[in-house]
Amino acid sequence: MTHSDVIIIGAGIVGLAHALAAAKRGFKVVVFERSSYAVGASVRNFGMIWPIGQPVGQLRDRALTARAIWKEVAAQANFAIDPCGSLHLAYRPDEMVVLEEFVATTPIEDGSLRLLTAAEVADKSPAAVTNGLLGALWSATEMTVDPREAIRKLPPFLAQTYGVEFHFDTAVTAIEHPKVMAGGKVWTGDRIFVCSGADFETLYPALYATSGMTKVKLQMMRTAPQSNHWRLGPSLCGGLTLTHYASFAHCPSLPTLKTRIETETPHFPKWGIHVMVSQNASGELVIGDSHEYGLTHDPFDRSEINQYILDYLHGFAQAPSFEIAETWHGIYAKLPGKTEWIAHPQAGVTVVNALSGAGMTLSFGLAEEVMEVEPQAGRG
Ligand SMILES: Cc1cc2nc3c(=O)[nH]c(=O)nc-3n(C[C@H](O)[C@H](O)[C@H](O)COP(=O)(O)OP(=O)(O)OC[C@H]3O[C@@H](n4cnc5c(N)ncnc54)[C@H](O)[C@@H]3O)c2cc1C
C-alpha cells in the first residue's frame, strides 16, 4: 500500500490545477488518470482563458488569478500562450446597446476594457468583417492556449518541478477514505480530490444522481494552419455570445436582443449556438460551438449545426481559409445555475466538478481557493 498526502482522480484541467495547488503547498501528490493521456473536455476545448465572460466580483477575480497562473506555468512548462485579447463585434443596434450598457455598468477601470469604433476594430483585427460593423467591445484579458499541447505538457512539468506522481491508464474504481482502489491496487491518501469531469457513473453515482448535474455536448471545428503565418489577432465573437456569458446578464437590453434572436433565428437558441473563433500557435483556427443538454448524448454530430456555426462566423470573421480540417465534440459537466460543484461525500474526500464552459478560465483560480479553505489536505 502506497501513501501520499493528496490523491487526485482525473488529469483534466481541474485535476491538474488541484495537483499544482497542492504540490506548491508542499504536499506529496499522486494523480490517477484512466486514459493514457487526458482525452476529455480539457483537450477538446477552444483553449480560451476568457475572464470577460465572468461577472465582476469573485468569479472575475478567480479568472484573473487563473490567468496569472496560466502565464507562469506556460513559461515553465514551455507551451504557447497568446495574450491576444478579445473583440465582441456588434452589427445590429440591439447588440451595440448591450455593449454600451455593459461598459457603463462594469466597474473595470484598469484600461483593459473599452468600446471601439469600426475603424479602430479594423486597426486591431485583420479578421473582423467591417462591412456593417457598428462597433465592438475590446477586452485585453483573454488569452489562448492549444489545449492539446498544454494538457499534455502539464503532467511532465508537475512531475519534474514538484515531484507529482502520475499514473495513467489507471482507473479509480472505488474510494473508501483513506483508501483508493486504482488499477487493481489499494493506495491511501490523507485527502482525496475527485476531478472526474463528465463521468458520473463510476465514483459516487448515487451522489451524482441526486445532484442535478447534467452533461453538455458541444460541437467544434478546426481549420488547417493558415497560410503565410497569417494571424487572427484577438479572438472574435458576435452578438450571440452576449446571450451566453453571465457577465452580460445584468444588461437591461439583453432580453430585447434575446427576443430578436429567437424570432429571427430560432435555430441558434434551439441548439445553444453562439459562435467564437480563436487561433492556436500552429495557426489553426478553432471554431465553435453548440450546447445540447442531457445525461446521454448522441455519439454522432449534426452537420447542420456546424453549418449554422460557419454561416454565422462568415458574418463577422474573414481569414485566408475556413476549410475545415477536423470536427469533433466535447462533453462537460454542468450543475444548472451554479459555476462549480464542490461536494464532500466522505470525510477526507472532495469532489470538484461542473466548471461548465469555463474550466480553462477558472480551474487554476478555484484550486487555489479550495486548497486555502481545506488546509487539512495533506500534512497528516
Ligand atoms: C468543446 C468545448 C469547448 C470549451 N471551451 C472552453 C474554453 O475555451 N475556455 C474555458 O474556460 N472552458 C472551455 N470549456 C470547458 C472546459 O473544457 C471544461 O470546464 C474543463 O475541461 C473540465 O475539466 P475537467 O478536468 O473537469 O474534465 P475532463 O477534462 O473531462 O477531465 C476529467 C478526467 O478524469 C478522468 N477520469 C474520470 N473518471 C476517472 C476515474 N474513475 N479514474 C481515473 N480517471 C478518471 C477522465 O479520463 C478525464 O481525463 C470547453 C468545453 C468543451 C467541451
The ligand as an SDF file (V2000), in Angstrom:
LIG
                    3D

 53 58  0  0  0  0  0  0  0  0999 V2000
  -15.9570   21.8810  -26.7910 C   0  0  0  0  0  0  0  0  0  0  0  0
  -15.6180   22.5940  -25.5100 C   0  0  0  0  0  0  0  0  0  0  0  0
  -15.1250   23.8940  -25.5690 C   0  0  0  0  0  0  0  0  0  0  0  0
  -14.7790   24.5440  -24.3780 C   0  0  0  0  0  0  0  0  0  0  0  0
  -14.1190   25.7440  -24.4420 N   0  0  0  0  0  0  0  0  0  0  0  0
  -13.6360   26.2960  -23.3040 C   0  0  0  0  0  0  0  0  0  0  0  0
  -12.8430   27.4650  -23.3380 C   0  0  0  0  0  0  0  0  0  0  0  0
  -12.4660   27.9480  -24.4000 O   0  0  0  0  0  0  0  0  0  0  0  0
  -12.4800   28.0480  -22.1740 N   0  0  0  0  0  0  0  0  0  0  0  0
  -12.8360   27.5110  -20.9640 C   0  0  0  0  0  0  0  0  0  0  0  0
  -12.5220   28.1040  -19.9460 O   0  0  0  0  0  0  0  0  0  0  0  0
  -13.5020   26.3320  -20.8940 N   0  0  0  0  0  0  0  0  0  0  0  0
  -13.9170   25.7270  -22.0290 C   0  0  0  0  0  0  0  0  0  0  0  0
  -14.6110   24.5520  -21.9680 N   0  0  0  0  0  0  0  0  0  0  0  0
  -14.8570   23.9510  -20.6590 C   0  0  0  0  0  0  0  0  0  0  0  0
  -13.6690   23.1690  -20.1550 C   0  0  0  0  0  0  0  0  0  0  0  0
  -13.0890   22.4170  -21.1990 O   0  0  0  0  0  0  0  0  0  0  0  0
  -14.1280   22.2640  -19.0080 C   0  0  0  0  0  0  0  0  0  0  0  0
  -14.7340   23.0500  -17.9900 O   0  0  0  0  0  0  0  0  0  0  0  0
  -12.9680   21.5130  -18.3870 C   0  0  0  0  0  0  0  0  0  0  0  0
  -12.1660   20.9170  -19.3720 O   0  0  0  0  0  0  0  0  0  0  0  0
  -13.4490   20.4590  -17.4000 C   0  0  0  0  0  0  0  0  0  0  0  0
  -12.2800   19.8430  -16.8890 O   0  0  0  0  0  0  0  0  0  0  0  0
  -12.3490   18.5240  -16.0350 P   0  0  0  0  0  0  0  0  0  0  0  0
  -10.9790   18.2880  -15.5610 O   0  0  0  0  0  0  0  0  0  0  0  0
  -13.4720   18.6440  -15.0370 O   0  0  0  0  0  0  0  0  0  0  0  0
  -12.8560   17.4100  -17.0590 O   0  0  0  0  0  0  0  0  0  0  0  0
  -12.0550   16.4920  -18.1030 P   0  0  0  0  0  0  0  0  0  0  0  0
  -11.1520   17.2740  -18.9350 O   0  0  0  0  0  0  0  0  0  0  0  0
  -13.1010   15.6910  -18.8060 O   0  0  0  0  0  0  0  0  0  0  0  0
  -11.1580   15.5780  -17.1910 O   0  0  0  0  0  0  0  0  0  0  0  0
  -11.6500   14.5690  -16.3400 C   0  0  0  0  0  0  0  0  0  0  0  0
  -10.6430   13.4450  -16.3730 C   0  0  0  0  0  0  0  0  0  0  0  0
  -10.9370   12.4950  -15.3660 O   0  0  0  0  0  0  0  0  0  0  0  0
  -10.6470   11.2110  -15.8610 C   0  0  0  0  0  0  0  0  0  0  0  0
  -11.4160   10.2510  -15.0700 N   0  0  0  0  0  0  0  0  0  0  0  0
  -12.7540   10.2100  -14.9240 C   0  0  0  0  0  0  0  0  0  0  0  0
  -13.1040    9.2260  -14.1050 N   0  0  0  0  0  0  0  0  0  0  0  0
  -11.9620    8.6180  -13.7230 C   0  0  0  0  0  0  0  0  0  0  0  0
  -11.6720    7.5170  -12.8670 C   0  0  0  0  0  0  0  0  0  0  0  0
  -12.6410    6.8530  -12.2220 N   0  0  0  0  0  0  0  0  0  0  0  0
  -10.3830    7.1510  -12.6870 N   0  0  0  0  0  0  0  0  0  0  0  0
   -9.3720    7.8140  -13.3270 C   0  0  0  0  0  0  0  0  0  0  0  0
   -9.6000    8.8580  -14.1500 N   0  0  0  0  0  0  0  0  0  0  0  0
  -10.8710    9.2720  -14.3370 C   0  0  0  0  0  0  0  0  0  0  0  0
  -11.0770   11.2850  -17.3190 C   0  0  0  0  0  0  0  0  0  0  0  0
  -10.4560   10.2780  -18.0970 O   0  0  0  0  0  0  0  0  0  0  0  0
  -10.6630   12.6980  -17.6920 C   0  0  0  0  0  0  0  0  0  0  0  0
   -9.3630   12.7330  -18.2830 O   0  0  0  0  0  0  0  0  0  0  0  0
  -14.9950   23.9040  -23.1330 C   0  0  0  0  0  0  0  0  0  0  0  0
  -15.5160   22.6230  -23.0930 C   0  0  0  0  0  0  0  0  0  0  0  0
  -15.8190   21.9530  -24.2700 C   0  0  0  0  0  0  0  0  0  0  0  0
  -16.3440   20.5470  -24.2010 C   0  0  0  0  0  0  0  0  0  0  0  0
  1  2  1  0
  2  3  1  0
  2 52  2  0
  3  4  2  0
  4  5  1  0
  4 50  1  0
  5  6  2  0
  6  7  1  0
  6 13  1  0
  7  8  2  0
  7  9  1  0
  9 10  1  0
 10 11  2  0
 10 12  1  0
 12 13  2  0
 13 14  1  0
 14 15  1  0
 14 50  1  0
 15 16  1  0
 16 17  1  0
 16 18  1  0
 18 19  1  0
 18 20  1  0
 20 21  1  0
 20 22  1  0
 22 23  1  0
 23 24  1  0
 24 25  2  0
 24 26  1  0
 24 27  1  0
 27 28  1  0
 28 29  2  0
 28 30  1  0
 28 31  1  0
 31 32  1  0
 32 33  1  0
 33 34  1  0
 33 48  1  0
 34 35  1  0
 35 36  1  0
 35 46  1  0
 36 37  1  0
 36 45  1  0
 37 38  2  0
 38 39  1  0
 39 40  1  0
 39 45  2  0
 40 41  1  0
 40 42  2  0
 42 43  1  0
 43 44  2  0
 44 45  1  0
 46 47  1  0
 46 48  1  0
 48 49  1  0
 50 51  2  0
 51 52  1  0
 52 53  1  0
M  END
$$$$
